[in-house]
Amino acid sequence: MNQLPAAYAEYLEGKSEGFVAAVLPVLLQSVAEKTHGVHVLNSPHLVQAHTDDTIPFGEIREGID
């Protein structure tokens, strides 16, 4: 498995198991592709993540959209 960039590993620190389970597959996809960063939607009832071509590889941004 490819090693996560430091920003990705730091982002996961202290997060719940459920949160990590929802986000980690997308982080690994980003690492495998090495072309896009990750956008995380984090609300009280929903955690979703997807690669985003507007975010540089190795960066994570949170937002509502």
N, C-alpha and C positions, 0 to 999 in steps of 0.2 A: 504494500500500500504506500502511496506517496505521502510524504510528511506534510502536515498542515502548515501553512505560513503562520508566523508568530501571531499576527493579528487575529487569525481564525481561532487558534488555540486559546489566546487570551479572551476572546469573545465568549468562548464556551465555559470558562472558569466560573464556578459558582452557580451555574445554571442547573435547573432541575433535570432529572433523567428524561422526563417527557419532552422538555424543550430541546435537549440535545438530540433525542431520537427523531424529532421533527426536522431539525436543521442540519444535522451531520451529513445525511446523504447528499444534500445540495452542496455543502462545502466540499465534499469529496468529488462531486461532479466538477466543480469549479477547478479543483486541483488537477484533475485528470485532463481537463480541456486547456487550462492555463491561458484562457483568453478573456474571461469575464469575472467580475466580482459577484457578490451576493446581496440581494435585497431581502430583508426579513420583515414580514408583517407580524407584529406582536401586539395583540390586544388581549383583554382579560379572558376571552373565550376562544381565541384562535391564534395559532402559530403556524405561519407558512413561510417558506423560503423559495426563492428561485434565482437562477443566474440572471444577470442583467448586463446587457452589452453597453450600458451607459456608465457602469461602475468598473474601474480598473481592477484587474486580477489582484487578489490579495486584500481587497477592501470589502468591508461589510457596512451596509447602511440600513437603518431601520426606518420604517415609515408606515403610513396608513394606506398608501396607494402604490 
